[in-house]
Amino acid sequence: MAEAAVGEGSDFNAVDTNGTALADGDSVVLIKDLKVKGAGQTLKRGTVVKNIRLTGPDEFDCRTDGIKGLVLRCEFVKKR
């Protein structure tokens, strides 16, 4: 079975903690405080992350204020 390469579109069945399907360009809200390795910051619960890009069935790329190139897991967010 051939898998789509990164950047060819999202054929992933990514879901948030409530089971809602996520897609490229969605906005999500963090449901838990997350320590960011290497950045020396903590992303607080309730932080809105806009314009996500799915990279796998359980993770996505995004950026927040002060942190670019961040990869988060779908289990820590809910769709906005």
N, CA, C, O and CB atoms as a CASP TS submission, in Angstrom:
PFRMAT TS
TARGET T0000
AUTHOR 0000-0000-0000
METHOD Language model
MODEL 1
PARENT N/A
ATOM      1  N   MET     1       0.848  -1.174   0.000  1.00  0.00           N
ATOM      2  CA  MET     1       0.000   0.000   0.000  1.00  0.00           C
ATOM      3  C   MET     1       0.888   1.229   0.000  1.00  0.00           C
ATOM      4  O   MET     1       1.746   1.367   0.872  1.00  0.00           O
ATOM      5  CB  MET     1      -0.962   0.002   1.216  1.00  0.00           C
ATOM      6  N   ALA     2       0.706   2.110  -0.941  1.00  0.00           N
ATOM      7  CA  ALA     2       1.533   3.303  -1.054  1.00  0.00           C
ATOM      8  C   ALA     2       1.001   4.401  -0.142  1.00  0.00           C
ATOM      9  O   ALA     2      -0.206   4.629  -0.061  1.00  0.00           O
ATOM     10  CB  ALA     2       1.584   3.792  -2.509  1.00  0.00           C
ATOM     11  N   GLU     3       1.919   5.076   0.541  1.00  0.00           N
ATOM     12  CA  GLU     3       1.537   6.182   1.412  1.00  0.00           C
ATOM     13  C   GLU     3       1.879   7.492   0.742  1.00  0.00           C
ATOM     14  O   GLU     3       2.840   7.570  -0.024  1.00  0.00           O
ATOM     15  CB  GLU     3       2.232   6.076   2.780  1.00  0.00           C
ATOM     16  N   ALA     4       1.106   8.518   1.021  1.00  0.00           N
ATOM     17  CA  ALA     4       1.361   9.840   0.453  1.00  0.00           C
ATOM     18  C   ALA     4       2.579  10.459   1.128  1.00  0.00           C
ATOM     19  O   ALA     4       2.734  10.372   2.346  1.00  0.00           O
ATOM     20  CB  ALA     4       0.123  10.761   0.610  1.00  0.00           C
ATOM     21  N   ALA     5       3.429  11.076   0.341  1.00  0.00           N
ATOM     22  CA  ALA     5       4.586  11.767   0.893  1.00  0.00           C
ATOM     23  C   ALA     5       4.129  13.065   1.548  1.00  0.00           C
ATOM     24  O   ALA     5       3.071  13.604   1.226  1.00  0.00           O
ATOM     25  CB  ALA     5       5.645  12.048  -0.207  1.00  0.00           C
ATOM     26  N   VAL     6       4.947  13.549   2.468  1.00  0.00           N
ATOM     27  CA  VAL     6       4.615  14.798   3.149  1.00  0.00           C
ATOM     28  C   VAL     6       4.541  15.915   2.118  1.00  0.00           C
ATOM     29  O   VAL     6       5.436  16.062   1.286  1.00  0.00           O
ATOM     30  CB  VAL     6       5.660  15.133   4.255  1.00  0.00           C
ATOM     31  N   GLY     7       3.478  16.695   2.176  1.00  0.00           N
ATOM     32  CA  GLY     7       3.312  17.794   1.246  1.00  0.00           C
ATOM     33  C   GLY     7       2.399  17.478   0.073  1.00  0.00           C
ATOM     34  O   GLY     7       2.027  18.387  -0.669  1.00  0.00           O
ATOM     35  N   GLU     8       2.024  16.208  -0.118  1.00  0.00           N
ATOM     36  CA  GLU     8       1.149  15.839  -1.225  1.00  0.00           C
ATOM     37  C   GLU     8      -0.318  15.879  -0.843  1.00  0.00           C
ATOM     38  O   GLU     8      -1.162  15.433  -1.621  1.00  0.00           O
ATOM     39  CB  GLU     8       1.502  14.467  -1.725  1.00  0.00           C
ATOM     40  N   GLY     9      -0.643  16.392   0.316  1.00  0.00           N
ATOM     41  CA  GLY     9      -2.028  16.408   0.779  1.00  0.00           C
ATOM     42  C   GLY     9      -2.150  15.530   1.999  1.00  0.00           C
ATOM     43  O   GLY     9      -1.266  14.726   2.292  1.00  0.00           O
ATOM     44  N   SER    10      -3.241  15.687   2.703  1.00  0.00           N
ATOM     45  CA  SER    10      -3.385  14.922   3.933  1.00  0.00           C
ATOM     46  C   SER    10      -4.405  13.805   3.746  1.00  0.00           C
ATOM     47  O   SER    10      -5.612  14.045   3.716  1.00  0.00           O
ATOM     48  CB  SER    10      -3.800  15.839   5.093  1.00  0.00           C
ATOM     49  N   ASP    11      -3.905  12.595   3.624  1.00  0.00           N
ATOM     50  CA  ASP    11      -4.756  11.418   3.536  1.00  0.00           C
ATOM     51  C   ASP    11      -4.823  10.721   4.890  1.00  0.00           C
ATOM     52  O   ASP    11      -5.131   9.532   4.967  1.00  0.00           O
ATOM     53  CB  ASP    11      -4.238  10.452   2.455  1.00  0.00           C
ATOM     54  N   PHE    12      -4.534  11.462   5.952  1.00  0.00           N
ATOM     55  CA  PHE    12      -4.499  10.901   7.288  1.00  0.00           C
ATOM     56  C   PHE    12      -5.863  11.040   7.942  1.00  0.00           C
ATOM     57  O   PHE    12      -6.594  11.992   7.669  1.00  0.00           O
ATOM     58  CB  PHE    12      -3.419  11.582   8.135  1.00  0.00           C
ATOM     59  N   ASN    13      -6.201  10.107   8.790  1.00  0.00           N
ATOM     60  CA  ASN    13      -7.445  10.167   9.554  1.00  0.00           C
ATOM     61  C   ASN    13      -7.128  10.645  10.955  1.00  0.00           C
ATOM     62  O   ASN    13      -7.316   9.913  11.926  1.00  0.00           O
ATOM     63  CB  ASN    13      -8.159   8.787   9.588  1.00  0.00           C
ATOM     64  N   ALA    14      -6.649  11.871  11.060  1.00  0.00           N
ATOM     65  CA  ALA    14      -6.275  12.439  12.350  1.00  0.00           C
ATOM     66  C   ALA    14      -7.520  12.917  13.080  1.00  0.00           C
ATOM     67  O   ALA    14      -8.392  13.557  12.493  1.00  0.00           O
ATOM     68  CB  ALA    14      -5.273  13.598  12.172  1.00  0.00           C
ATOM     69  N   VAL    15      -7.593  12.595  14.381  1.00  0.00           N
ATOM     70  CA  VAL    15      -8.721  13.016  15.197  1.00  0.00           C
ATOM     71  C   VAL    15      -8.209  13.648  16.480  1.00  0.00           C
ATOM     72  O   VAL    15      -7.128  13.303  16.956  1.00  0.00           O
ATOM     73  CB  VAL    15      -9.652  11.826  15.509  1.00  0.00           C
ATOM     74  N   ASP    16      -8.990  14.583  17.049  1.00  0.00           N
ATOM     75  CA  ASP    16      -8.620  15.218  18.308  1.00  0.00           C
ATOM     76  C   ASP    16      -9.073  14.342  19.475  1.00  0.00           C
ATOM     77  O   ASP    16      -9.485  13.199  19.273  1.00  0.00           O
ATOM     78  CB  ASP    16      -9.239  16.635  18.412  1.00  0.00           C
ATOM     79  N   THR    17      -8.999  14.873  20.685  1.00  0.00           N
ATOM     80  CA  THR    17      -9.349  14.084  21.874  1.00  0.00           C
ATOM     81  C   THR    17     -10.818  13.725  21.930  1.00  0.00           C
ATOM     82  O   THR    17     -11.186  12.740  22.571  1.00  0.00           O
ATOM     83  CB  THR    17      -8.977  14.837  23.121  1.00  0.00           C
ATOM     84  N   ASN    18     -11.671  14.503  21.271  1.00  0.00           N
ATOM     85  CA  ASN    18     -13.106  14.220  21.262  1.00  0.00           C
ATOM     86  C   ASN    18     -13.519  13.330  20.101  1.00  0.00           C
ATOM     87  O   ASN    18     -14.692  12.975  19.988  1.00  0.00           O
ATOM     88  CB  ASN    18     -13.886  15.511  21.208  1.00  0.00           C
ATOM     89  N   GLY    19     -12.584  12.963  19.239  1.00  0.00           N
ATOM     90  CA  GLY    19     -12.902  12.119  18.097  1.00  0.00           C
ATOM     91  C   GLY    19     -13.308  12.894  16.857  1.00  0.00           C
ATOM     92  O   GLY    19     -13.738  12.297  15.870  1.00  0.00           O
ATOM     93  N   THR    20     -13.179  14.219  16.891  1.00  0.00           N
ATOM     94  CA  THR    20     -13.511  15.058  15.741  1.00  0.00           C
ATOM     95  C   THR    20     -12.360  15.023  14.739  1.00  0.00           C
ATOM     96  O   THR    20     -11.196  15.140  15.121  1.00  0.00           O
ATOM     97  CB  THR    20     -13.810  16.518  16.185  1.00  0.00           C
ATOM     98  N   ALA    21     -12.685  14.866  13.471  1.00  0.00           N
ATOM     99  CA  ALA    21     -11.660  14.799  12.432  1.00  0.00           C
ATOM    100  C   ALA    21     -10.955  16.142  12.285  1.00  0.00           C
ATOM    101  O   ALA    21     -11.590  17.195  12.330  1.00  0.00           O
ATOM    102  CB  ALA    21     -12.276  14.375  11.093  1.00  0.00           C
ATOM    103  N   LEU    22      -9.635  16.095  12.110  1.00  0.00           N
ATOM    104  CA  LEU    22      -8.825  17.296  11.890  1.00  0.00           C
ATOM    105  C   LEU    22      -8.388  17.337  10.434  1.00  0.00           C
ATOM    106  O   LEU    22      -8.187  16.295   9.809  1.00  0.00           O
ATOM    107  CB  LEU    22      -7.587  17.326  12.839  1.00  0.00           C
ATOM    108  N   ALA    23      -8.241  18.536   9.899  1.00  0.00           N
ATOM    109  CA  ALA    23      -7.795  18.724   8.519  1.00  0.00           C
ATOM    110  C   ALA    23      -6.778  19.861   8.480  1.00  0.00           C
ATOM    111  O   ALA    23      -6.671  20.647   9.422  1.00  0.00           O
ATOM    112  CB  ALA    23      -9.001  19.023   7.572  1.00  0.00           C
ATOM    113  N   ASP    24      -6.035  19.938   7.380  1.00  0.00           N
ATOM    114  CA  ASP    24      -5.080  21.028   7.190  1.00  0.00           C
ATOM    115  C   ASP    24      -5.806  22.365   7.262  1.00  0.00           C
ATOM    116  O   ASP    24      -6.880  22.526   6.682  1.00  0.00           O
ATOM    117  CB  ASP    24      -4.339  20.884   5.837  1.00  0.00           C
ATOM    118  N   GLY    25      -5.215  23.329   7.980  1.00  0.00           N
ATOM    119  CA  GLY    25      -5.777  24.665   8.079  1.00  0.00           C
ATOM    120  C   GLY    25      -6.720  24.868   9.253  1.00  0.00           C
ATOM    121  O   GLY    25      -7.175  25.988   9.484  1.00  0.00           O
ATOM    122  N   ASP    26      -7.024  23.811  10.002  1.00  0.00           N
ATOM    123  CA  ASP    26      -7.909  23.936  11.165  1.00  0.00           C
ATOM    124  C   ASP    26      -7.238  24.705  12.292  1.00  0.00           C
ATOM    125  O   ASP    26      -6.015  24.839  12.329  1.00  0.00           O
ATOM    126  CB  ASP    26      -8.335  22.555  11.660  1.00  0.00           C
ATOM    127  N   SER    27      -8.054  25.207  13.211  1.00  0.00           N
ATOM    128  CA  SER    27      -7.569  25.816  14.446  1.00  0.00           C
ATOM    129  C   SER    27      -7.901  24.864  15.585  1.00  0.00           C
ATOM    130  O   SER    27      -8.982  24.277  15.621  1.00  0.00           O
ATOM    131  CB  SER    27      -8.203  27.237  14.683  1.00  0.00           C
ATOM    132  N   VAL    28      -6.969  24.716  16.510  1.00  0.00           N
ATOM    133  CA  VAL    28      -7.157  23.812  17.643  1.00  0.00           C
ATOM    134  C   VAL    28      -6.811  24.530  18.943  1.00  0.00           C
ATOM    135  O   VAL    28      -6.139  25.561  18.932  1.00  0.00           O
ATOM    136  CB  VAL    28      -6.294  22.538  17.480  1.00  0.00           C
ATOM    137  N   VAL    29      -7.276  23.973  20.065  1.00  0.00           N
ATOM    138  CA  VAL    29      -7.019  24.521  21.392  1.00  0.00           C
ATOM    139  C   VAL    29      -6.325  23.453  22.216  1.00  0.00           C
ATOM    140  O   VAL    29      -6.740  22.294  22.201  1.00  0.00           O
ATOM    141  CB  VAL    29      -8.339  24.997  22.083  1.00  0.00           C
ATOM    142  N   LEU    30      -5.264  23.828  22.941  1.00  0.00           N
ATOM    143  CA  LEU    30      -4.564  22.881  23.804  1.00  0.00           C
ATOM    144  C   LEU    30      -5.430  22.547  25.017  1.00  0.00           C
ATOM    145  O   LEU    30      -6.080  23.425  25.586  1.00  0.00           O
ATOM    146  CB  LEU    30      -3.197  23.454  24.251  1.00  0.00           C
ATOM    147  N   ILE    31      -5.434  21.276  25.408  1.00  0.00           N
ATOM    148  CA  ILE    31      -6.222  20.860  26.565  1.00  0.00           C
ATOM    149  C   ILE    31      -5.344  20.590  27.782  1.00  0.00           C
ATOM    150  O   ILE    31      -5.844  20.203  28.838  1.00  0.00           O
ATOM    151  CB  ILE    31      -7.033  19.619  26.228  1.00  0.00           C
ATOM    152  N   LYS    32      -4.037  20.792  27.636  1.00  0.00           N
ATOM    153  CA  LYS    32      -3.093  20.480  28.703  1.00  0.00           C
ATOM    154  C   LYS    32      -1.882  21.395  28.567  1.00  0.00           C
ATOM    155  O   LYS    32      -1.508  21.759  27.452  1.00  0.00           O
ATOM    156  CB  LYS    32      -2.668  18.980  28.660  1.00  0.00           C
ATOM    157  N   ASP    33      -1.261  21.774  29.692  1.00  0.00           N
ATOM    158  CA  ASP    33      -0.001  22.522  29.638  1.00  0.00           C
ATOM    159  C   ASP    33       1.081  21.611  29.064  1.00  0.00           C
ATOM    160  O   ASP    33       1.227  20.469  29.500  1.00  0.00           O
ATOM    161  CB  ASP    33       0.407  23.053  31.059  1.00  0.00           C
ATOM    162  N   LEU    34       1.831  22.104  28.100  1.00  0.00           N
ATOM    163  CA  LEU    34       2.875  21.307  27.464  1.00  0.00           C
ATOM    164  C   LEU    34       4.216  22.009  27.563  1.00  0.00           C
ATOM    165  O   LEU    34       4.345  23.164  27.157  1.00  0.00           O
ATOM    166  CB  LEU    34       2.529  21.032  25.999  1.00  0.00           C
ATOM    167  N   LYS    35       5.224  21.315  28.105  1.00  0.00           N
ATOM    168  CA  LYS    35       6.580  21.847  28.131  1.00  0.00           C
ATOM    169  C   LYS    35       7.202  21.605  26.763  1.00  0.00           C
ATOM    170  O   LYS    35       7.135  20.498  26.230  1.00  0.00           O
ATOM    171  CB  LYS    35       7.433  21.190  29.268  1.00  0.00           C
ATOM    172  N   VAL    36       7.810  22.653  26.195  1.00  0.00           N
ATOM    173  CA  VAL    36       8.413  22.555  24.869  1.00  0.00           C
ATOM    174  C   VAL    36       9.908  22.346  25.043  1.00  0.00           C
ATOM    175  O   VAL    36      10.609  23.214  25.563  1.00  0.00           O
ATOM    176  CB  VAL    36       8.118  23.829  24.011  1.00  0.00           C
ATOM    177  N   LYS    37      10.389  21.198  24.606  1.00  0.00           N
ATOM    178  CA  LYS    37      11.816  20.891  24.722  1.00  0.00           C
ATOM    179  C   LYS    37      12.617  21.807  23.818  1.00  0.00           C
ATOM    180  O   LYS    37      12.246  22.022  22.663  1.00  0.00           O
ATOM    181  CB  LYS    37      12.093  19.416  24.373  1.00  0.00           C
ATOM    182  N   GLY    38      13.706  22.345  24.330  1.00  0.00           N
ATOM    183  CA  GLY    38      14.598  23.187  23.546  1.00  0.00           C
ATOM    184  C   GLY    38      14.187  24.641  23.464  1.00  0.00           C
ATOM    185  O   GLY    38      14.997  25.488  23.086  1.00  0.00           O
ATOM    186  N   ALA    39      12.949  24.950  23.810  1.00  0.00           N
ATOM    187  CA  ALA    39      12.490  26.330  23.712  1.00  0.00           C
ATOM    188  C   ALA    39      12.462  27.013  25.072  1.00  0.00           C
ATOM    189  O   ALA    39      12.440  28.241  25.153  1.00  0.00           O
ATOM    190  CB  ALA    39      11.112  26.380  23.081  1.00  0.00           C
ATOM    191  N   GLY    40      12.462  26.230  26.128  1.00  0.00           N
ATOM    192  CA  GLY    40      12.427  26.813  27.462  1.00  0.00           C
ATOM    193  C   GLY    40      11.100  27.482  27.772  1.00  0.00           C
ATOM    194  O   GLY    40      11.042  28.390  28.600  1.00  0.00           O
ATOM    195  N   GLN    41      10.044  27.046  27.121  1.00  0.00           N
ATOM    196  CA  GLN    41       8.721  27.620  27.310  1.00  0.00           C
ATOM    197  C   GLN    41       7.718  26.527  27.639  1.00  0.00           C
ATOM    198  O   GLN    41       7.956  25.343  27.398  1.00  0.00           O
ATOM    199  CB  GLN    41       8.282  28.394  26.061  1.00  0.00           C
ATOM    200  N   THR    42       6.600  26.950  28.193  1.00  0.00           N
ATOM    201  CA  THR    42       5.476  26.056  28.414  1.00  0.00           C
ATOM    202  C   THR    42       4.274  26.631  27.691  1.00  0.00           C
ATOM    203  O   THR    42       3.917  27.793  27.889  1.00  0.00           O
ATOM    204  CB  THR    42       5.185  25.867  29.935  1.00  0.00           C
ATOM    205  N   LEU    43       3.654  25.821  26.858  1.00  0.00           N
ATOM    206  CA  LEU    43       2.415  26.233  26.200  1.00  0.00           C
ATOM    207  C   LEU    43       1.282  25.962  27.169  1.00  0.00           C
ATOM    208  O   LEU    43       1.105  24.830  27.620  1.00  0.00           O
ATOM    209  CB  LEU    43       2.195  25.479  24.834  1.00  0.00           C
ATOM    210  N   LYS    44       0.526  26.975  27.489  1.00  0.00           N
ATOM    211  CA  LYS    44      -0.531  26.872  28.497  1.00  0.00           C
ATOM    212  C   LYS    44      -1.809  26.281  27.922  1.00  0.00           C
ATOM    213  O   LYS    44      -2.094  26.399  26.730  1.00  0.00           O
ATOM    214  CB  LYS    44      -0.822  28.238  29.095  1.00  0.00           C
ATOM    215  N   ARG    45      -2.560  25.650  28.794  1.00  0.00           N
ATOM    216  CA  ARG    45      -3.868  25.105  28.432  1.00  0.00           C
ATOM    217  C   ARG    45      -4.755  26.249  27.933  1.00  0.00           C
ATOM    218  O   ARG    45      -4.767  27.329  28.524  1.00  0.00           O
ATOM    219  CB  ARG    45      -4.531  24.371  29.651  1.00  0.00           C
ATOM    220  N   GLY    46      -5.491  26.014  26.855  1.00  0.00           N
ATOM    221  CA  GLY    46      -6.355  27.041  26.295  1.00  0.00           C
ATOM    222  C   GLY    46      -5.712  27.844  25.178  1.00  0.00           C
ATOM    223  O   GLY    46      -6.378  28.677  24.563  1.00  0.00           O
ATOM    224  N   THR    47      -4.431  27.614  24.901  1.00  0.00           N
ATOM    225  CA  THR    47      -3.749  28.316  23.820  1.00  0.00           C
ATOM    226  C   THR    47      -4.331  27.876  22.481  1.00  0.00           C
ATOM    227  O   THR    47      -4.484  26.682  22.224  1.00  0.00           O
ATOM    228  CB  THR    47      -2.222  28.054  23.868  1.00  0.00           C
ATOM    229  N   VAL    48      -4.652  28.845  21.634  1.00  0.00           N
ATOM    230  CA  VAL    48      -5.198  28.546  20.306  1.00  0.00           C
ATOM    231  C   VAL    48      -4.048  28.445  19.318  1.00  0.00           C
ATOM    232  O   VAL    48      -3.197  29.331  19.251  1.00  0.00           O
ATOM    233  CB  VAL    48      -6.225  29.635  19.854  1.00  0.00           C
ATOM    234  N   VAL    49      -4.029  27.365  18.555  1.00  0.00           N
ATOM    235  CA  VAL    49      -3.042  27.165  17.499  1.00  0.00           C
ATOM    236  C   VAL    49      -3.803  27.167  16.181  1.00  0.00           C
ATOM    237  O   VAL    49      -4.697  26.349  15.963  1.00  0.00           O
ATOM    238  CB  VAL    49      -2.225  25.824  17.699  1.00  0.00           C
ATOM    239  N   LYS    50      -3.434  28.102  15.302  1.00  0.00           N
ATOM    240  CA  LYS    50      -4.144  28.254  14.027  1.00  0.00           C
ATOM    241  C   LYS    50      -3.354  27.649  12.887  1.00  0.00           C
ATOM    242  O   LYS    50      -2.130  27.532  12.947  1.00  0.00           O
ATOM    243  CB  LYS    50      -4.423  29.727  13.739  1.00  0.00           C
ATOM    244  N   ASN    51      -4.071  27.269  11.853  1.00  0.00           N
ATOM    245  CA  ASN    51      -3.485  26.817  10.591  1.00  0.00           C
ATOM    246  C   ASN    51      -2.527  25.637  10.770  1.00  0.00           C
ATOM    247  O   ASN    51      -1.337  25.743  10.473  1.00  0.00           O
ATOM    248  CB  ASN    51      -2.755  27.964   9.927  1.00  0.00           C
ATOM    249  N   ILE    52      -3.053  24.525  11.253  1.00  0.00           N
ATOM    250  CA  ILE    52      -2.229  23.337  11.431  1.00  0.00           C
ATOM    251  C   ILE    52      -2.004  22.648  10.089  1.00  0.00           C
ATOM    252  O   ILE    52      -2.756  22.862   9.137  1.00  0.00           O
ATOM    253  CB  ILE    52      -2.884  22.367  12.432  1.00  0.00           C
ATOM    254  N   ARG    53      -0.962  21.818  10.020  1.00  0.00           N
ATOM    255  CA  ARG    53      -0.678  21.017   8.826  1.00  0.00           C
ATOM    256  C   ARG    53      -0.404  19.592   9.274  1.00  0.00           C
ATOM    257  O   ARG    53       0.582  19.339   9.967  1.00  0.00           O
ATOM    258  CB  ARG    53       0.536  21.596   8.014  1.00  0.00           C
ATOM    259  N   LEU    54      -1.253  18.668   8.893  1.00  0.00           N
ATOM    260  CA  LEU    54      -1.118  17.274   9.304  1.00  0.00           C
ATOM    261  C   LEU    54       0.112  16.650   8.664  1.00  0.00           C
ATOM    262  O   LEU    54       0.364  16.822   7.472  1.00  0.00           O
ATOM    263  CB  LEU    54      -2.375  16.475   8.932  1.00  0.00           C
ATOM    264  N   THR    55       0.880  15.915   9.482  1.00  0.00           N
ATOM    265  CA  THR    55       2.074  15.236   8.985  1.00  0.00           C
ATOM    266  C   THR    55       2.006  13.738   9.220  1.00  0.00           C
ATOM    267  O   THR    55       2.861  12.996   8.737  1.00  0.00           O
ATOM    268  CB  THR    55       3.316  15.804   9.644  1.00  0.00           C
ATOM    269  N   GLY    56       1.020  13.293   9.941  1.00  0.00           N
ATOM    270  CA  GLY    56       0.844  11.875  10.228  1.00  0.00           C
ATOM    271  C   GLY    56      -0.519  11.656  10.839  1.00  0.00           C
ATOM    272  O   GLY    56      -1.257  12.613  11.070  1.00  0.00           O
ATOM    273  N   PRO    57      -0.862  10.414  11.102  1.00  0.00           N
ATOM    274  CA  PRO    57      -2.192  10.128  11.649  1.00  0.00           C
ATOM    275  C   PRO    57      -2.396  10.639  13.071  1.00  0.00           C
ATOM    276  O   PRO    57      -3.532  10.747  13.533  1.00  0.00           O
ATOM    277  CB  PRO    57      -2.438   8.652  11.622  1.00  0.00           C
ATOM    278  N   ASP    58      -1.308  10.954  13.765  1.00  0.00           N
ATOM    279  CA  ASP    58      -1.453  11.401  15.150  1.00  0.00           C
ATOM    280  C   ASP    58      -0.601  12.616  15.501  1.00  0.00           C
ATOM    281  O   ASP    58      -0.398  12.898  16.682  1.00  0.00           O
ATOM    282  CB  ASP    58      -1.106  10.281  16.071  1.00  0.00           C
ATOM    283  N   GLU    59      -0.095  13.345  14.499  1.00  0.00           N
ATOM    284  CA  GLU    59       0.695  14.540  14.783  1.00  0.00           C
ATOM    285  C   GLU    59       0.544  15.567  13.664  1.00  0.00           C
ATOM    286  O   GLU    59       0.138  15.242  12.549  1.00  0.00           O
ATOM    287  CB  GLU    59       2.175  14.172  14.972  1.00  0.00           C
ATOM    288  N   PHE    60       0.884  16.828  13.994  1.00  0.00           N
ATOM    289  CA  PHE    60       0.780  17.907  13.023  1.00  0.00           C
ATOM    290  C   PHE    60       1.827  18.967  13.305  1.00  0.00           C
ATOM    291  O   PHE    60       2.304  19.111  14.430  1.00  0.00           O
ATOM    292  CB  PHE    60      -0.623  18.523  13.041  1.00  0.00           C
ATOM    293  N   ASP    61       2.180  19.715  12.249  1.00  0.00           N
ATOM    294  CA  ASP    61       3.088  20.858  12.351  1.00  0.00           C
ATOM    295  C   ASP    61       2.276  22.109  12.584  1.00  0.00           C
ATOM    296  O   ASP    61       1.153  22.236  12.096  1.00  0.00           O
ATOM    297  CB  ASP    61       3.962  21.004  11.079  1.00  0.00           C
ATOM    298  N   CYS    62       2.855  23.038  13.340  1.00  0.00           N
ATOM    299  CA  CYS    62       2.185  24.310  13.585  1.00  0.00           C
ATOM    300  C   CYS    62       3.209  25.323  14.054  1.00  0.00           C
ATOM    301  O   CYS    62       4.391  25.008  14.194  1.00  0.00           O
ATOM    302  CB  CYS    62       1.048  24.157  14.624  1.00  0.00           C
ATOM    303  N   ARG    63       2.751  26.534  14.295  1.00  0.00           N
ATOM    304  CA  ARG    63       3.603  27.566  14.883  1.00  0.00           C
ATOM    305  C   ARG    63       2.764  28.366  15.858  1.00  0.00           C
ATOM    306  O   ARG    63       1.562  28.548  15.665  1.00  0.00           O
ATOM    307  CB  ARG    63       4.229  28.491  13.790  1.00  0.00           C
ATOM    308  N   THR    64       3.409  28.835  16.897  1.00  0.00           N
ATOM    309  CA  THR    64       2.758  29.682  17.894  1.00  0.00           C
ATOM    310  C   THR    64       3.605  30.931  18.073  1.00  0.00           C
ATOM    311  O   THR    64       4.656  31.069  17.446  1.00  0.00           O
ATOM    312  CB  THR    64       2.567  28.927  19.256  1.00  0.00           C
ATOM    313  N   ASP    65       3.160  31.823  18.911  1.00  0.00           N
ATOM    314  CA  ASP    65       3.931  33.034  19.185  1.00  0.00           C
ATOM    315  C   ASP    65       5.278  32.656  19.788  1.00  0.00           C
ATOM    316  O   ASP    65       5.326  32.088  20.879  1.00  0.00           O
ATOM    317  CB  ASP    65       3.155  33.982  20.133  1.00  0.00           C
ATOM    318  N   GLY    66       6.353  32.958  19.108  1.00  0.00           N
ATOM    319  CA  GLY    66       7.684  32.711  19.626  1.00  0.00           C
ATOM    320  C   GLY    66       8.263  31.353  19.294  1.00  0.00           C
ATOM    321  O   GLY    66       9.466  31.153  19.465  1.00  0.00           O
ATOM    322  N   ILE    67       7.457  30.407  18.825  1.00  0.00           N
ATOM    323  CA  ILE    67       7.962  29.074  18.502  1.00  0.00           C
ATOM    324  C   ILE    67       7.513  28.715  17.095  1.00  0.00           C
ATOM    325  O   ILE    67       6.317  28.639  16.816  1.00  0.00           O
ATOM    326  CB  ILE    67       7.466  28.013  19.534  1.00  0.00           C
ATOM    327  N   LYS    68       8.479  28.494  16.213  1.00  0.00           N
ATOM    328  CA  LYS    68       8.168  28.071  14.850  1.00  0.00           C
ATOM    329  C   LYS    68       8.622  26.628  14.674  1.00  0.00           C
ATOM    330  O   LYS    68       9.550  26.183  15.350  1.00  0.00           O
ATOM    331  CB  LYS    68       8.849  29.003  13.798  1.00  0.00           C
ATOM    332  N   GLY    69       7.990  25.909  13.792  1.00  0.00           N
ATOM    333  CA  GLY    69       8.385  24.532  13.519  1.00  0.00           C
ATOM    334  C   GLY    69       8.040  23.589  14.651  1.00  0.00           C
ATOM    335  O   GLY    69       8.815  22.685  14.962  1.00  0.00           O
ATOM    336  N   LEU    70       6.903  23.783  15.265  1.00  0.00           N
ATOM    337  CA  LEU    70       6.470  22.981  16.399  1.00  0.00           C
ATOM    338  C   LEU    70       5.663  21.787  15.910  1.00  0.00           C
ATOM    339  O   LEU    70       4.801  21.937  15.044  1.00  0.00           O
ATOM    340  CB  LEU    70       5.644  23.827  17.384  1.00  0.00           C
ATOM    341  N   VAL    71       5.931  20.604  16.453  1.00  0.00           N
ATOM    342  CA  VAL    71       5.164  19.403  16.129  1.00  0.00           C
ATOM    343  C   VAL    71       4.418  18.976  17.383  1.00  0.00           C
ATOM    344  O   VAL    71       5.022  18.725  18.426  1.00  0.00           O
ATOM    345  CB  VAL    71       6.091  18.250  15.599  1.00  0.00           C
ATOM    346  N   LEU    72       3.094  18.895  17.269  1.00  0.00           N
ATOM    347  CA  LEU    72       2.254  18.487  18.399  1.00  0.00           C
ATOM    348  C   LEU    72       1.499  17.213  18.064  1.00  0.00           C
ATOM    349  O   LEU    72       1.263  16.903  16.896  1.00  0.00           O
ATOM    350  CB  LEU    72       1.267  19.606  18.777  1.00  0.00           C
ATOM    351  N   ARG    73       1.127  16.487  19.092  1.00  0.00           N
ATOM    352  CA  ARG    73       0.329  15.272  18.916  1.00  0.00           C
ATOM    353  C   ARG    73      -1.151  15.628  19.050  1.00  0.00           C
ATOM    354  O   ARG    73      -1.523  16.514  19.819  1.00  0.00           O
ATOM    355  CB  ARG    73       0.734  14.176  19.957  1.00  0.00           C
ATOM    356  N   CYS    74      -1.966  14.937  18.306  1.00  0.00           N
ATOM    357  CA  CYS    74      -3.409  15.207  18.271  1.00  0.00           C
ATOM    358  C   CYS    74      -4.099  14.903  19.597  1.00  0.00           C
ATOM    359  O   CYS    74      -5.187  15.420  19.852  1.00  0.00           O
ATOM    360  CB  CYS    74      -4.058  14.395  17.170  1.00  0.00           C
ATOM    361  N   GLU    75      -3.499  14.089  20.435  1.00  0.00           N
ATOM    362  CA  GLU    75      -4.129  13.717  21.701  1.00  0.00           C
ATOM    363  C   GLU    75      -4.154  14.859  22.716  1.00  0.00           C
ATOM    364  O   GLU    75      -4.839  14.754  23.733  1.00  0.00           O
ATOM    365  CB  GLU    75      -3.411  12.535  22.296  1.00  0.00           C
ATOM    366  N   PHE    76      -3.422  15.952  22.462  1.00  0.00           N
ATOM    367  CA  PHE    76      -3.361  17.080  23.393  1.00  0.00           C
ATOM    368  C   PHE    76      -4.177  18.283  22.945  1.00  0.00           C
ATOM    369  O   PHE    76      -4.069  19.351  23.548  1.00  0.00           O
ATOM    370  CB  PHE    76      -1.938  17.498  23.583  1.00  0.00           C
ATOM    371  N   VAL    77      -4.992  18.138  21.901  1.00  0.00           N
ATOM    372  CA  VAL    77      -5.760  19.264  21.378  1.00  0.00           C
ATOM    373  C   VAL    77      -7.213  18.875  21.121  1.00  0.00           C
ATOM    374  O   VAL    77      -7.561  17.699  21.018  1.00  0.00           O
ATOM    375  CB  VAL    77      -5.123  19.785  20.093  1.00  0.00           C
ATOM    376  N   LYS    78      -8.048  19.915  21.020  1.00  0.00           N
ATOM    377  CA  LYS    78      -9.419  19.727  20.553  1.00  0.00           C
ATOM    378  C   LYS    78      -9.692  20.778  19.497  1.00  0.00           C
ATOM    379  O   LYS    78      -9.139  21.878  19.539  1.00  0.00           O
ATOM    380  CB  LYS    78     -10.451  19.820  21.729  1.00  0.00           C
ATOM    381  N   LYS    79     -10.544  20.433  18.554  1.00  0.00           N
ATOM    382  CA  LYS    79     -10.850  21.344  17.451  1.00  0.00           C
ATOM    383  C   LYS    79     -11.631  22.534  17.962  1.00  0.00           C
ATOM    384  O   LYS    79     -12.496  22.394  18.826  1.00  0.00           O
ATOM    385  CB  LYS    79     -11.637  20.625  16.347  1.00  0.00           C
ATOM    386  N   ARG    80     -11.329  23.699  17.431  1.00  0.00           N
ATOM    387  CA  ARG    80     -11.968  24.936  17.845  1.00  0.00           C
ATOM    388  C   ARG    80     -13.234  25.179  17.071  1.00  0.00           C
ATOM    389  O   ARG    80     -13.910  26.184  17.292  1.00  0.00           O
ATOM    390  CB  ARG    80     -11.030  26.101  17.677  1.00  0.00           C
TER
END
